[in-house]
């Protein structure tokens, strides 16, 4: 069944009383239930419409009852009828005159005399009509090229303005103060208030095919050039594309949002919204039509047909049934602009979704997604179309798309590449609606479907992003999918996001131990450590701590070190646990001391002893690093017990460490003796002096170096070392002290370099002292000169002399005078800049 915007009904047939009866219909007028017929034999007939309904409340047949008739004369046809319901007037154009009849009795109105010599007329709404006092009427003179504007009242009418035109009008229509008229070769717009005219465009139609129709709201429909139905606003511009209609158009009317064009045998219905023809109605012998509030009336010589507008709801449903959803959506939006529908929002959503499905099955995925979102489509309606997707059994679809859904099952088997595009669309759509109100209502199905989708499309990145954060994925639906496709790492992440930490770590441990194969993550062990380090479930951390450290102590200890501040374990519990993991213990103790700034003696002792143990057990590259850490700890820490650590290293060959411990105890001589004679490392001995003298005065460093020099001098084998020490540190040693220590057997030449540099340094220091003394004496002399100059100056002190600082009077004989000559109290001298 084709789409119909109007329903046709035959409502009246004029009976012929004899074969010679020529009273055929010439024109129509309609107001409410009143229809008026003007005939060729100068008769006006009043018809009264009544509507009946069937038992099912559907529209029934329209019945018509003949009212009064009036014969205006013996000849000439009635050319126009216009009702003025404000005054119950029926205006009749007959015999080139306008006559006023009563709408119901059809008796002439005595007070309104005929307006003669009229070829056309039209009644228009105005502000006067809205006030209920009068209406305006435009008439075209049959003798002169002039338009007259009349004011029509209940018992009078008069001409208030005349507008001259260049040619006689052949058709006209009025909308407010704007008059649109056609002459024999052009269309014009006139403003009847100011009397101006503006030419629109020419035409080459015969008088029969010239059309000027008012569409309301300041818009007119004209039969333009090349048989185009032109929409023209009262401003002279076109806001709609033209209609392409047939050549033999006799008349046109409008019933929003449609335009109806009449041909002798056919009525065509066009939409103003997309300018397409929507319906055709066969009408043999049609002569004219009249627009009414709910459709049009079409008449032939003896019949009248009613075309009633089908309700917008029915039209939209019919378009949807014919899968013309784009047209349905356009009609809905257009109808809403003029005739708001109560169910507009829900209807719009439904049609928008159906339009989305039309694009969906044509692979217009971008448009489909936008329409689905705009129509607030339940995501499950899309999910159900895909085979093997996660959908709860209790979901009931509200759309008839079952057969279409089966197409995707076939497509999956026959065209995997095209099906992949549909899968990509599903992912885009679900991601777009995931956070919306619609998506949140079925978040379990949305998230579970996304998970399965990512698995099927091998999109490990998006899969991990989904499962790594809290989601509504159903474990019952998703766990089997992940296990079947060997996505064990993602399975662990899914467990974790659902708070099942033990199951998550167990799954990852299986991957690390090789019990499950999954290449989606290259460092599962590192992920386990990172997870346990942030996990607040301490029981789970302890459950996997041993496995973690057995695999790698250096990395595994991070589960205790990288924890958040409010998730720390008891330190002693961790230390006890790490006793079987010496390397991890060292890292943890370093964390306590260096990061947490622990000052507990036991921690410092334990770390030092752990360093010693590691150094004694291993001989590799790590030993050098550990030795450096141990020496740094022994030098810098103030919290370890020196005797405890020394007892541990006393019997070992760790001589530098023993020397540091002796030095920390103040036994610098023994420390240097050990470095020189037992360790036999002279550079270490000199470095010891420098390190021990840090943050001390130069005298302490000199004492240490003199002690080392004495040790060198006590051994004949270290004579060269003694000379080198003197030559390398000449500025530290006091010459007289060194000369006292040097053996008498040494020649001057042996220590000549030291002596020269030392003497130069001594001479330099003495010269610097003298210079400083001279400068001090000069400064003293300057002050003395200033004092003498001030003391020889005379000045007078009066009884009312006031202190410059406190402004008090100088009542005592003692006072002070500064360099600026100001006199102040002795007690105020500190507040005055001398």
HELIX and SHEET records of a PDB file:
HELIX    1   1 UNK A  127  UNK A  130  1                                   4    
HELIX    2   2 UNK A  207  UNK A  209  5                                   3    
HELIX    3   3 UNK A  225  UNK A  227  5                                   3    
HELIX    4   4 UNK A  312  UNK A  321  1                                  10    
HELIX    5   5 UNK A  325  UNK A  338  1                                  14    
HELIX    6   6 UNK A  344  UNK A  361  1                                  18    
HELIX    7   7 UNK A  365  UNK A  374  1                                  10    
HELIX    8   8 UNK A  379  UNK A  383  1                                   5    
HELIX    9   9 UNK A  402  UNK A  414  1                                  13    
HELIX   10  10 UNK A  416  UNK A  433  1                                  18    
HELIX   11  11 UNK A  437  UNK A  441  1                                   5    
HELIX   12  12 UNK A  443  UNK A  456  1                                  14    
HELIX   13  13 UNK A  460  UNK A  467  1                                   8    
HELIX   14  14 UNK A  475  UNK A  484  1                                  10    
HELIX   15  15 UNK A  488  UNK A  497  1                                  10    
HELIX   16  16 UNK A  501  UNK A  512  1                                  12    
HELIX   17  17 UNK A  524  UNK A  534  1                                  11    
HELIX   18  18 UNK A  538  UNK A  551  1                                  14    
HELIX   19  19 UNK A  553  UNK A  556  1                                   4    
HELIX   20  20 UNK A  558  UNK A  561  1                                   4    
HELIX   21  21 UNK A  565  UNK A  567  5                                   3    
HELIX   22  22 UNK A  571  UNK A  577  1                                   7    
HELIX   23  23 UNK A  578  UNK A  580  5                                   3    
HELIX   24  24 UNK A  582  UNK A  590  1                                   9    
HELIX   25  25 UNK A  591  UNK A  595  3                                   5    
HELIX   26  26 UNK A  601  UNK A  617  1                                  17    
HELIX   27  27 UNK A  621  UNK A  636  1                                  16    
HELIX   28  28 UNK A  642  UNK A  649  1                                   8    
HELIX   29  29 UNK A  655  UNK A  664  1                                  10    
HELIX   30  30 UNK A  668  UNK A  673  1                                   6    
HELIX   31  31 UNK A  674  UNK A  678  3                                   5    
HELIX   32  32 UNK A  682  UNK A  692  1                                  11    
HELIX   33  33 UNK A  698  UNK A  713  1                                  16    
HELIX   34  34 UNK A  716  UNK A  718  5                                   3    
HELIX   35  35 UNK A  719  UNK A  728  1                                  10    
HELIX   36  36 UNK A  735  UNK A  741  1                                   7    
HELIX   37  37 UNK A  748  UNK A  751  5                                   4    
HELIX   38  38 UNK A  752  UNK A  791  1                                  40    
HELIX   39  39 UNK A  829  UNK A  831  5                                   3    
SHEET    1   A 4 UNK A   6  UNK A  13  0                                        
SHEET    2   A 4 UNK A 303  UNK A 309 -1                                        
SHEET    3   A 4 UNK A 295  UNK A 299 -1                                        
SHEET    4   A 4 UNK A 288  UNK A 292 -1                                        
SHEET    1   B 4 UNK A  25  UNK A  31  0                                        
SHEET    2   B 4 UNK A  34  UNK A  39 -1                                        
SHEET    3   B 4 UNK A  43  UNK A  53 -1                                        
SHEET    4   B 4 UNK A  59  UNK A  71 -1                                        
SHEET    1   C 4 UNK A  78  UNK A  84  0                                        
SHEET    2   C 4 UNK A  89  UNK A  94 -1                                        
SHEET    3   C 4 UNK A  97  UNK A 102 -1                                        
SHEET    4   C 4 UNK A 115  UNK A 116 -1                                        
SHEET    1   D 4 UNK A 118  UNK A 124  0                                        
SHEET    2   D 4 UNK A 135  UNK A 141 -1                                        
SHEET    3   D 4 UNK A 146  UNK A 152 -1                                        
SHEET    4   D 4 UNK A 157  UNK A 164 -1                                        
SHEET    1   E 4 UNK A 171  UNK A 175  0                                        
SHEET    2   E 4 UNK A 178  UNK A 182 -1                                        
SHEET    3   E 4 UNK A 186  UNK A 191 -1                                        
SHEET    4   E 4 UNK A 196  UNK A 202 -1                                        
SHEET    1   F 4 UNK A 212  UNK A 216  0                                        
SHEET    2   F 4 UNK A 219  UNK A 223 -1                                        
SHEET    3   F 4 UNK A 228  UNK A 233 -1                                        
SHEET    4   F 4 UNK A 243  UNK A 244 -1                                        
SHEET    1   G 4 UNK A 251  UNK A 255  0                                        
SHEET    2   G 4 UNK A 258  UNK A 262 -1                                        
SHEET    3   G 4 UNK A 266  UNK A 271 -1                                        
SHEET    4   G 4 UNK A 277  UNK A 282 -1                                        
SHEET    1   H 2 UNK A 816  UNK A 817  0                                        
SHEET    2   H 2 UNK A 823  UNK A 824 -1                                        
END                                                                             
